Amino acid sequence: MIITDAQRGKADYASMGMKTNHSSKHYKQKDGYAHAVDLRVKGRSELRNQLMTIYFKMMGFTTIRHVGTADHLHVQI
């Protein structure tokens, strides 16, 4: 598994050419931790990606597969 992004700041969105997301779970939260990670899925089999999505959903995480800067699985608490 490759974690592509675990924590970011508001300036990171501009450097990626994206609008600033003021409510991103990637920002450090009140408890001191980021509540979201991005996991690379590019170059992985669809079966593997679907099983990984099911696994995180079973663990109670919200998962969204999308393309922001690249194809990835966004996993958040």
C-alpha positions as a Markdown table, in Angstrom:
| # | Residue | x | y | z |
|---|---|---|---|---|
| 1 | Met | 0.0 | 0.0 | 0.0 |
| 2 | Ile | 1.3 | 3.4 | -0.9 |
| 3 | Ile | 0.0 | 6.4 | 1.1 |
| 4 | Thr | 0.1 | 9.4 | -1.3 |
| 5 | Asp | -1.0 | 12.1 | 1.2 |
| 6 | Ala | -1.6 | 11.9 | 4.9 |
| 7 | Gln | -1.6 | 15.6 | 6.0 |
| 8 | Arg | -1.7 | 18.8 | 4.0 |
| 9 | Gly | -2.1 | 22.5 | 4.5 |
| 10 | Lys | -4.2 | 25.0 | 2.7 |
| 11 | Ala | -1.2 | 26.1 | 0.5 |
| 12 | Asp | -0.9 | 22.5 | -0.7 |
| 13 | Tyr | -4.2 | 22.8 | -2.6 |
| 14 | Ala | -2.9 | 25.8 | -4.6 |
| 15 | Ser | 0.4 | 24.0 | -5.4 |
| 16 | Met | -1.7 | 21.1 | -6.8 |
| 17 | Gly | -3.7 | 23.5 | -8.9 |
| 18 | Met | -6.9 | 22.8 | -6.9 |
| 19 | Lys | -9.4 | 25.1 | -5.1 |
| 20 | Thr | -8.7 | 25.3 | -1.4 |
| 21 | Asn | -10.9 | 23.0 | 0.6 |
| 22 | His | -11.5 | 24.7 | 3.9 |
| 23 | Ser | -13.0 | 21.7 | 5.6 |
| 24 | Ser | -10.6 | 19.0 | 4.4 |
| 25 | Lys | -10.0 | 16.1 | 6.8 |
| 26 | His | -6.4 | 16.1 | 5.5 |
| 27 | Tyr | -5.7 | 19.1 | 7.7 |
| 28 | Lys | -4.5 | 18.6 | 11.3 |
| 29 | Gln | -7.7 | 18.3 | 13.3 |
| 30 | Lys | -8.4 | 19.5 | 16.9 |
| 31 | Asp | -7.0 | 16.3 | 18.3 |
| 32 | Gly | -3.7 | 16.9 | 16.5 |
| 33 | Tyr | -4.1 | 14.3 | 13.8 |
| 34 | Ala | -5.2 | 14.3 | 10.1 |
| 35 | His | -8.4 | 12.3 | 9.7 |
| 36 | Ala | -7.9 | 11.3 | 6.1 |
| 37 | Val | -5.3 | 9.7 | 3.8 |
| 38 | Asp | -5.1 | 9.1 | 0.1 |
| 39 | Leu | -4.0 | 5.7 | -1.1 |
| 40 | Arg | -2.7 | 5.2 | -4.6 |
| 41 | Val | -4.8 | 2.8 | -6.7 |
| 42 | Lys | -3.2 | 3.6 | -10.2 |
| 43 | Gly | -1.5 | 0.5 | -11.6 |
| 44 | Arg | -3.3 | -1.9 | -9.2 |
| 45 | Ser | -5.9 | -4.4 | -10.3 |
| 46 | Glu | -9.6 | -3.5 | -10.1 |
| 47 | Leu | -10.2 | -6.5 | -7.9 |
| 48 | Arg | -7.5 | -5.4 | -5.4 |
| 49 | Asn | -8.8 | -1.9 | -5.3 |
| 50 | Gln | -12.4 | -3.1 | -4.8 |
| 51 | Leu | -11.3 | -5.4 | -2.0 |
| 52 | Met | -9.3 | -2.6 | -0.3 |
| 53 | Thr | -12.4 | -0.3 | -0.5 |
| 54 | Ile | -14.6 | -3.1 | 1.1 |
| 55 | Tyr | -12.0 | -3.6 | 3.8 |
| 56 | Phe | -11.9 | 0.0 | 4.8 |
| 57 | Lys | -15.7 | 0.3 | 4.7 |
| 58 | Met | -16.0 | -2.7 | 6.9 |
| 59 | Met | -13.6 | -1.1 | 9.4 |
| 60 | Gly | -16.0 | 1.9 | 9.5 |
| 61 | Phe | -14.1 | 4.4 | 7.3 |
| 62 | Thr | -15.6 | 6.5 | 4.6 |
| 63 | Thr | -14.0 | 5.7 | 1.3 |
| 64 | Ile | -14.2 | 7.6 | -2.0 |
| 65 | Arg | -12.3 | 6.7 | -5.1 |
| 66 | His | -11.7 | 9.7 | -7.3 |
| 67 | Val | -9.3 | 11.6 | -9.4 |
| 68 | Gly | -8.1 | 14.9 | -7.9 |
| 69 | Thr | -4.4 | 15.0 | -9.0 |
| 70 | Ala | -4.3 | 11.3 | -9.7 |
| 71 | Asp | -6.5 | 8.1 | -9.3 |
| 72 | His | -6.6 | 7.4 | -5.6 |
| 73 | Leu | -8.8 | 6.1 | -2.8 |
| 74 | His | -9.6 | 8.8 | -0.2 |
| 75 | Val | -10.1 | 7.2 | 3.2 |
| 76 | Gln | -11.3 | 9.2 | 6.2 |
| 77 | Ile | -12.7 | 8.8 | 9.7 |
